[in-house]
Amino acid sequence: MSVRLGGRGATLVTVGLFLAMWTGASLLLQPGEEGGLVLLPGPVAVVGALVDLVVHEGFLGDVLLSVMRIGLGLFISIVPAFVLGVTFGIRPRLNAAAAPLFAFAKYVPPVAFIPILILWLGVGLGQQMALLFIGTFFYLTVMIATTVSGTPETFRDAAVTLGVTGKQYVGQVILRYGLPEFIEHLRTMIGIAWTYLIVVEMVAAENGIGRVIISSQRYLESAKVLAGVLTIGLLGVLSDQVLQTTGWLLAPWKYEEAPILVRPLARLAAVRRSA
């Protein structure tokens, strides 16, 4: 118990120091004359700007649109990436044949495709989904293939001995063994997807968090810019916790402690079991 309290205390101290340093820096960078540009708004000003965006400028709609785009973009890349990743993982020759293409795709920055995607697909949802697919599909396929190819030989031998082949092998051996790693891959991909989505919303979108950020920058509203950045960070933390919770529910042996999102419920369940 003392370790957990110590961990919580350290987190609170870290957050407190960060807010204090942020506040101090914002005070030092205040303009010297009335009407000057505020380069770094403090935490209170940023929270106030966020409330103003939500109440008066329909910011929740932009947030929901961005979240929808992330969900759709990941969905259209996860399914084919999983199929190809598993195929490459269990067929080394096919993996070797496709490796040069995937290596090439991994090292080309996805944002370099924005001009040609706008030319092909315009500035709508199709272009945004295409960029998210390019930015996540190739990385995710390679990571899944690596995880599958790392399945211990003893698991494979046991499956063959028991007559498990084909779809059963994928479902009962590969999926169960690699599930925790697959979820970790998704956690990584969500962070990458947010990066590309905000870029494309800044460049070519009529709405979304990225559009709000770039519009606020044009009008020198730095508090609203940071409010958009804060929103992205909070959404990232929430999505990460959701995935951790999913992993904890589906593969509890991988986690020493329940994620923060469900930790109170996990402790309550533990107390009831011990009673």
N, C-alpha and C positions, 0 to 999 in steps of 0.2 A: 504494500500500500504506500509506503514511504517513497518508493521509486516512482510510482505513478504520480503522486502529488508533486514530487520533485520535477518530473517531466512537465507537468502542467505549469508549475511555477516558472520553470525556465522559458516555456513558451510565452507566458504572460509578460515576463521580463523582457524578452526579445521584442514582442509587439510594442510594449511600452517604450523601449528605447528607440525603436524605429519611428514611432509617432512623435516622440520628443525631438529626434533629429530632423524629422520632416518639418515639424513646426518651427524649430530654430532656423533651419535653412530658408523657410518661406519668409520669416521675419527679416533675415539678412538681405534677401533679394527683393524686398519691397521697393517700389519706385520712389525716387527722391522728390518728385513733384506730383501734384494732384492730376489725376487723369492719365498717369503713366501706365504702361503695360505691366501687369502682374505676371512675372515669369514663372513663379512657383507658388500657386495657392496652397494654403494650409489644409489640413484634414477637415476642419469644420467647413471651410469654403467649398471643398470638393463634395462633401456630403450634401451641403445646401444646393449645389449645382445639380447633383444627382436627383434630389427631391424635385427641383424645379423642372428637370427634364421629364420626369415621370408624370408629374401633375399637370404641366402646361404644354408639353410638346410631344406627348404620345410616345415616349421612349420605350414603354413596355412593348408596343407593337414592333419596334425595331429589334428589340431583344428577342422576341418570339420568332421573328423572321430569320434572324441569324441562327438561332438554335435549330429551327426547322432545316435550314440549309446545311448545317453541320450534320444533322441526323440523316438527311437524304444522301449527302455526299459520302458519308461513311458507309451507309447501307449498300450503295451501288458499288463500293469498292471491297467491302468485307466479304461478300458472298463469292465473287470470282477469285479474290485473293486466297480465301480459305481453300477453295477447290484446287486451284493451281498449286498453292503452297503444299498441301498434303500430297498431291500428285508428284511434285518435284522431290518432296522429302522421301517418298518410298521408291522413287525411280531415279537413281543417281545419274544414269546416262541422259535421261531427258533433262534433268537439272543442269548437267554440264552443257548440253546443247543450248539451253535458254539463258545460261549465265551471262554471256556477252551482251545480249539485248537488255537484260535487266540491269547490268552494271552501267551500260550507257545511259539508260533512263534515270537511274538513281543520281547520276552526277550532273544531269542537266537541270538547272534550277526551274521548278515549275512556273514561277512567275514570268520566265522568259516566254512562255506560251500565251500569255495574256493578249498580246496584240493579235496573234493569228486566231485565237479563240474568239475574240471580239469580231474579227473579220468573218469568221465562219458562222458564229452562233449569235452575234449581237451582244447586248449587255444584260440579257435576262437570266433566268434561272439555269438554262442549259449551259451557258458559258461558265457560270459559277460551279455547277456540278462537275463539268468537265475538268476544271482546274483542281477541284478537290480530289477527283478520281486520279488524275495524274500525280498529284502530290502525295497520295497515300497508298495507292494500289501497289506500286512496285516495291516500296519499302516493306509493306505488310506481307506481301507474297514471299519475299526473301526471308523475313523473320520467321514466318510460319514454317517455311521449308527447312530452315535451320533447326527449329524446335523439333519437327517431325523426324528429321534425319538423326537427331540425338536421342531418339527412343532407345533405351538399353536393349542390347541383343538378347538378354535373358527374357525380356517381355515378349520379344518376337518369337523366340524359340518356344516359350510356353504356349503362345497363341497357336503356333503351328501344331504342337503336340496335341492340343485340345481340339484341333480341327477348326479353329476360328480363321476365316479368310474373308476377303472382299470387304463388304460394307460392315460386317460384324467386327472385323479387325480394326477398321477406322473408328467405329463407334465405341468399342469396348477397350481398346488398347491405346490407340493414338490420341483420341479425344480426351480420354480420362487422364492419360499421362501429361498431355500438353496443355490441358485446360487452364491451369494457373498461369502458365507462360503466355497463352493466347490472350488472356485478360490483361496481362502486363503490356503486351504489344498494343492492345487497344488503348490503354491509358496513354501510351506514348503517341499513338496516332491522333488522338483527340487534340493534344497540344499542338501537333504539327498542322492539323486541319484548321484550328483556330487561327494560326499564323497566316495561312494562305487565304482563308476567307476574309479576314480583315483587310488584307492587301487588295483583294479583288473588289471588295466593297468600297474601299477608298478610291480605286481607279475607275471602276465602271459599275455603279449600282445606284439606284434611286432611293434606297432605304437600307436599314441595317445599322449595326453598331459602328462599323467602319465608316459609313457615310456620315453619321452623326459626328464622329471624331474629326473627320477632314473638314466638314462644314464649320464646326466650332473653331478649328484652327484658322480658317480663312477669315473669320470675324474676330480673331484674337481672344476668344473666350477660353482661356487656358484651364479654368476650373471645369468646364464641361468636357474638355479633352481628357483631363485626368479622371473625370467621372466615368467616361466611356472605358478608359483603361482599367479602372477599378472594377467595373461591371464584368469585363472579360475575365479578370483574375478570379472574381467570385464565382462566375459560371464554371471556370476551369476547376476550381477547388470542389465545387458541388458535383460536377461530372466525375471527377476523380474518386470522390467518396462513394458515388453510386456504383462505379465499377469495382472498387474495393469491396463494397458490400456484396455485390454479385459474386465476386470471387470467394468471399468468405462463406457465402451460402452454398455455393456449388463445390468448392474445394476447401473445406475448413482445415484440412491437415496442413495447408500451406501457410496459414496465418497463426502466429503465436498469440495475437490479441485481436479482438473484434475491431473493425473500423470505428472511427469516432461517431459516424452517423447512427450506428446501431449499438454502440457500447452500453448505454443504459439498459436497453432491452436484453442484451446478452448477460449482463450482470444480474438482472432480475431473474432470468431463466436459470442461471447458475445457483442463485440463492434458493429458488424453488426446488431444484433437483437435490440440493444438499439438505433440505428441510425434512 
